[in-house]
Amino acid sequence: MRALLRNIGVLALIVATARGAIAADAEPYGIEPGKSKAAFSVQHIFVERVTGTLPILSGVVTRSASSIIPESATAVLDATKLETGDPDRDASLQSPDFFDTKKYPTWTFASTKITPQGPAAFGMDGTLTIHGVGQPEHLDVVVRGDAAHPTYHAVAHVDRHAFGMPLTRLDPTIGATVDVTLDIVLR
Protein backbone atom coordinates (compact mmCIF):
# COMPACT_ATOMS: atom_id res chain seq x y z
CA MET A 1 0.00 0.00 0.00
CA ARG A 2 2.83 2.40 0.84
CA ALA A 3 4.46 1.67 -2.53
CA LEU A 4 1.17 2.43 -4.30
CA LEU A 5 0.82 5.69 -2.35
CA ARG A 6 4.42 6.66 -3.20
CA ASN A 7 3.81 5.88 -6.89
CA ILE A 8 0.68 8.01 -6.91
CA GLY A 9 2.58 10.79 -5.17
CA VAL A 10 5.31 10.60 -7.81
CA LEU A 11 2.61 10.68 -10.54
CA ALA A 12 1.05 13.77 -8.94
CA LEU A 13 4.43 15.50 -8.74
CA ILE A 14 5.26 14.64 -12.36
CA VAL A 15 1.89 15.92 -13.60
CA ALA A 16 2.14 19.12 -11.60
CA THR A 17 5.79 19.71 -12.52
CA ALA A 18 4.98 19.22 -16.19
CA ARG A 19 2.33 21.92 -15.78
CA GLY A 20 4.84 24.16 -14.01
CA ALA A 21 2.33 24.56 -11.20
CA ILE A 22 4.10 23.39 -8.05
CA ALA A 23 5.04 26.13 -5.64
CA ALA A 24 8.51 25.92 -4.09
CA ASP A 25 7.08 24.86 -0.71
CA ALA A 26 4.42 22.44 -2.00
CA GLU A 27 4.37 19.00 -0.39
CA PRO A 28 2.39 15.81 -1.09
CA TYR A 29 -0.19 14.86 1.55
CA GLY A 30 -1.70 11.38 1.41
CA ILE A 31 -5.45 10.89 1.40
CA GLU A 32 -6.69 9.04 4.51
CA PRO A 33 -8.69 6.11 3.06
CA GLY A 34 -10.46 5.23 6.33
CA LYS A 35 -11.84 8.75 6.73
CA SER A 36 -12.43 9.64 3.06
CA LYS A 37 -15.33 8.41 0.95
CA ALA A 38 -16.84 8.47 -2.51
CA ALA A 39 -20.57 8.29 -3.19
CA PHE A 40 -22.74 8.35 -6.29
CA SER A 41 -26.37 8.57 -7.29
CA VAL A 42 -28.14 8.02 -10.60
CA GLN A 43 -31.73 8.32 -11.74
CA HIS A 44 -33.49 4.96 -12.18
CA ILE A 45 -36.97 4.70 -13.60
CA PHE A 46 -38.11 2.02 -11.14
CA VAL A 47 -36.41 3.15 -7.93
CA GLU A 48 -36.29 6.94 -8.40
CA ARG A 49 -32.58 7.30 -7.48
CA VAL A 50 -30.02 4.60 -6.86
CA THR A 51 -27.22 5.58 -4.51
CA GLY A 52 -24.01 3.84 -3.65
CA THR A 53 -20.48 4.12 -2.32
CA LEU A 54 -17.03 2.88 -3.16
CA PRO A 55 -13.86 3.13 -1.11
CA ILE A 56 -11.01 5.49 -1.86
CA LEU A 57 -7.90 3.31 -1.83
CA SER A 58 -5.30 6.05 -1.97
CA GLY A 59 -4.42 9.44 -3.35
CA VAL A 60 -2.25 12.48 -2.94
CA VAL A 61 -3.05 16.17 -2.62
CA THR A 62 -0.01 18.36 -3.28
CA ARG A 63 -0.23 21.76 -1.62
CA SER A 64 1.69 24.38 0.26
CA ALA A 65 1.47 23.99 4.03
CA SER A 66 0.16 27.56 4.21
CA SER A 67 -2.62 27.10 1.64
CA ILE A 68 -5.84 25.12 1.62
CA ILE A 69 -6.03 25.26 -2.20
CA PRO A 70 -3.98 22.39 -3.70
CA GLU A 71 -1.55 22.48 -6.59
CA SER A 72 -2.59 19.01 -7.79
CA ALA A 73 -4.51 15.92 -6.71
CA THR A 74 -4.82 12.23 -7.57
CA ALA A 75 -7.11 9.50 -6.28
CA VAL A 76 -7.63 5.77 -6.76
CA LEU A 77 -11.06 4.23 -6.02
CA ASP A 78 -11.81 0.53 -5.53
CA ALA A 79 -14.58 -0.42 -8.00
CA THR A 80 -14.58 -4.02 -6.74
CA LYS A 81 -16.13 -2.86 -3.48
CA LEU A 82 -18.91 -0.77 -5.02
CA GLU A 83 -22.04 -1.03 -2.82
CA THR A 84 -25.62 0.09 -3.39
CA GLY A 85 -27.30 -1.85 -0.58
CA ASP A 86 -28.57 -4.52 -3.00
CA PRO A 87 -26.16 -7.45 -3.57
CA ASP A 88 -27.83 -8.42 -6.87
CA ARG A 89 -27.52 -4.87 -8.23
CA ASP A 90 -23.92 -4.68 -6.98
CA ALA A 91 -23.08 -7.92 -8.83
CA SER A 92 -24.72 -6.55 -11.98
CA LEU A 93 -22.77 -3.27 -11.78
CA GLN A 94 -19.51 -5.16 -11.27
CA SER A 95 -20.21 -7.49 -14.21
CA PRO A 96 -18.99 -7.02 -17.81
CA ASP A 97 -22.43 -5.49 -18.54
CA PHE A 98 -21.34 -2.35 -16.67
CA PHE A 99 -17.99 -1.71 -14.93
CA ASP A 100 -16.32 -5.12 -15.50
CA THR A 101 -14.44 -4.81 -12.21
CA LYS A 102 -12.48 -8.03 -12.72
CA LYS A 103 -10.82 -6.43 -15.73
CA TYR A 104 -10.92 -2.81 -14.43
CA PRO A 105 -10.73 -3.01 -10.60
CA THR A 106 -9.88 0.65 -9.98
CA TRP A 107 -11.01 4.08 -11.10
CA THR A 108 -8.44 6.86 -11.11
CA PHE A 109 -8.47 10.63 -11.20
CA ALA A 110 -5.52 12.96 -11.86
CA SER A 111 -5.94 16.72 -11.85
CA THR A 112 -4.72 18.79 -14.78
CA LYS A 113 -5.83 22.28 -13.70
CA ILE A 114 -7.00 23.88 -10.47
CA THR A 115 -8.74 27.25 -10.52
CA PRO A 116 -9.34 29.06 -7.20
CA GLN A 117 -12.92 30.34 -6.86
CA GLY A 118 -12.55 32.20 -3.59
CA PRO A 119 -10.69 31.62 -0.32
CA ALA A 120 -12.25 28.19 0.32
CA ALA A 121 -13.38 26.87 -3.05
CA PHE A 122 -11.87 25.86 -6.36
CA GLY A 123 -12.64 24.15 -9.62
CA MET A 124 -10.58 21.10 -10.53
CA ASP A 125 -10.23 19.75 -14.04
CA GLY A 126 -8.63 16.40 -14.64
CA THR A 127 -8.80 12.98 -16.21
CA LEU A 128 -11.13 10.37 -14.77
CA THR A 129 -10.44 6.81 -15.91
CA ILE A 130 -13.23 4.25 -15.58
CA HIS A 131 -13.53 0.98 -17.50
CA GLY A 132 -10.11 1.64 -19.03
CA VAL A 133 -11.27 4.90 -20.67
CA GLY A 134 -9.96 8.30 -19.59
CA GLN A 135 -12.25 11.31 -19.96
CA PRO A 136 -11.89 14.96 -18.94
CA GLU A 137 -14.03 15.78 -15.89
CA HIS A 138 -14.63 18.85 -13.76
CA LEU A 139 -15.14 18.90 -10.00
CA ASP A 140 -16.41 21.80 -7.90
CA VAL A 141 -14.63 21.68 -4.56
CA VAL A 142 -15.37 23.36 -1.23
CA VAL A 143 -12.69 23.38 1.47
CA ARG A 144 -13.47 23.10 5.16
CA GLY A 145 -11.02 23.46 8.02
CA ASP A 146 -7.82 25.49 8.03
CA ALA A 147 -4.40 25.23 6.38
CA ALA A 148 -3.25 22.78 9.07
CA HIS A 149 -6.25 20.43 8.63
CA PRO A 150 -8.19 21.06 5.41
CA THR A 151 -10.88 18.69 4.22
CA TYR A 152 -12.33 18.70 0.72
CA HIS A 153 -15.89 18.13 -0.52
CA ALA A 154 -15.99 17.66 -4.31
CA VAL A 155 -18.97 17.27 -6.62
CA ALA A 156 -18.94 16.09 -10.24
CA HIS A 157 -21.60 15.18 -12.79
CA VAL A 158 -20.32 12.32 -14.94
CA ASP A 159 -21.76 11.10 -18.24
CA ARG A 160 -21.69 7.33 -17.78
CA HIS A 161 -21.89 6.72 -21.54
CA ALA A 162 -18.51 8.41 -22.11
CA PHE A 163 -16.54 5.51 -20.63
CA GLY A 164 -17.01 2.86 -23.31
CA MET A 165 -19.33 0.56 -21.41
CA PRO A 166 -21.64 -1.56 -23.56
CA LEU A 167 -25.32 -0.71 -23.79
CA THR A 168 -27.55 -3.23 -22.03
CA ARG A 169 -31.26 -3.96 -22.05
CA LEU A 170 -31.49 -1.88 -18.83
CA ASP A 171 -29.87 1.19 -20.37
CA PRO A 172 -33.11 3.05 -21.17
CA THR A 173 -34.19 2.84 -17.52
CA ILE A 174 -30.97 4.32 -16.11
CA GLY A 175 -30.07 8.01 -16.28
CA ALA A 176 -27.05 9.11 -18.30
CA THR A 177 -25.66 11.50 -15.66
CA VAL A 178 -24.18 10.15 -12.45
CA ASP A 179 -23.76 12.59 -9.56
CA VAL A 180 -20.52 11.88 -7.71
CA THR A 181 -19.39 13.31 -4.36
CA LEU A 182 -16.02 12.89 -2.72
CA ASP A 183 -15.18 13.76 0.86
CA ILE A 184 -11.42 13.84 1.33
CA VAL A 185 -9.46 13.91 4.58
CA LEU A 186 -5.68 14.17 4.48
CA ARG A 187 -3.22 12.29 6.68
DAKA-V481574 format. One record per backbone hydrogen bond with DSSP energy under -1.0 kcal/mol. CO is the residue of the C=O (numbers start at 1). NH is the residue of the N-H. Records with the same first field share a line. If there is no record, write none. Layout:
CO = NH, NH
This chain:
1 = 5
2 = 6
3 = 7
4 = 8
5 = 9
6 = 10
7 = 11
8 = 12
9 = 13
10 = 14
11 = 15
12 = 16
13 = 17
14 = 18
15 = 19
16 = 21
23 = 26
27 = 63
29 = 61
30 = 187
32 = 35, 36
37 = 183
38 = 54
39 = 181
40 = 52
41 = 179
42 = 50
43 = 175
44 = 48
47 = 49
48 = 44
50 = 42
52 = 40
53 = 83
55 = 78
58 = 76
59 = 31
60 = 74
61 = 29
62 = 71, 72
63 = 27
64 = 67
72 = 62
73 = 111
74 = 60
75 = 109
76 = 57, 58
77 = 107
78 = 81
79 = 82
83 = 53
86 = 90
87 = 91
88 = 92
89 = 93
90 = 94
93 = 99
94 = 101
95 = 98, 100
100 = 104
105 = 79
107 = 77
108 = 129
109 = 75
110 = 127
113 = 125
115 = 123
120 = 143
121 = 117
122 = 141
123 = 115
124 = 139
125 = 112, 113
126 = 137
127 = 110
128 = 135
129 = 108
130 = 133
133 = 130
135 = 128
137 = 126
139 = 124
140 = 155
141 = 122
142 = 153
144 = 151
151 = 144
152 = 184
153 = 142
154 = 182
155 = 140
156 = 180
158 = 178
159 = 162
168 = 171
170 = 173
171 = 174
173 = 45
176 = 160
178 = 158
179 = 41
180 = 156
181 = 39
182 = 154
183 = 37
184 = 152
185 = 32
